[in-house]
Amino acid sequence: MRFYLCGGLDAPDWILANIVTLSSIPSAKVKVLVEYIIQRISEGVFDYENALKITTDASLGVSDAKACIAALHFMVSNAAKFDVEDHTLTRELQQLGLPKGHTDAVVRPYWLRRESLQTKLLQETLQLPALEIKAWQTLGEKKNVIMRLKSSIDYTKQETDESEDIVVCMTAEKFRVLHHELKAARALMDAYI
């Protein structure tokens, strides 16, 4: 079964294995754990000692406690990452086997802080510097394409005003294939935005 929570894929086996363990923790404690996890994602601070205390109070061993914390982190971060609506997240968590009280303990705090979670996760995403085509030309009988690219990244303000150009040389056929693949990739990205 495919889940929006998992990016349209099947749920990982380790999540399914930890649902039973997570269900053994009282829902009030699950809500506190989710708050700790949201704080960890948003501010980078995680009260690990209290989180372990909460889970060990529920008669879990340390390894089970860590697994439950990891499962909750997966649920909250993926819900924010894939922009899962609250009703969809509720339905999917219950389909995974999480009891209703536990599901509400996960969904409510997530939904209240969803936008700030998404903003923080977006800031932590790998971002590549933009390139602009400075010039291009075709050369020779085989019509090789030479492009001069300029990066918009500022490498700690170099002392000289010279910017490094990146030179790319390829055959016209490779350029057409590259252009086609870039257009296809852009269409896929636009479909998800």
Disulfide bonds with the S-S distance in Angstrom:
none
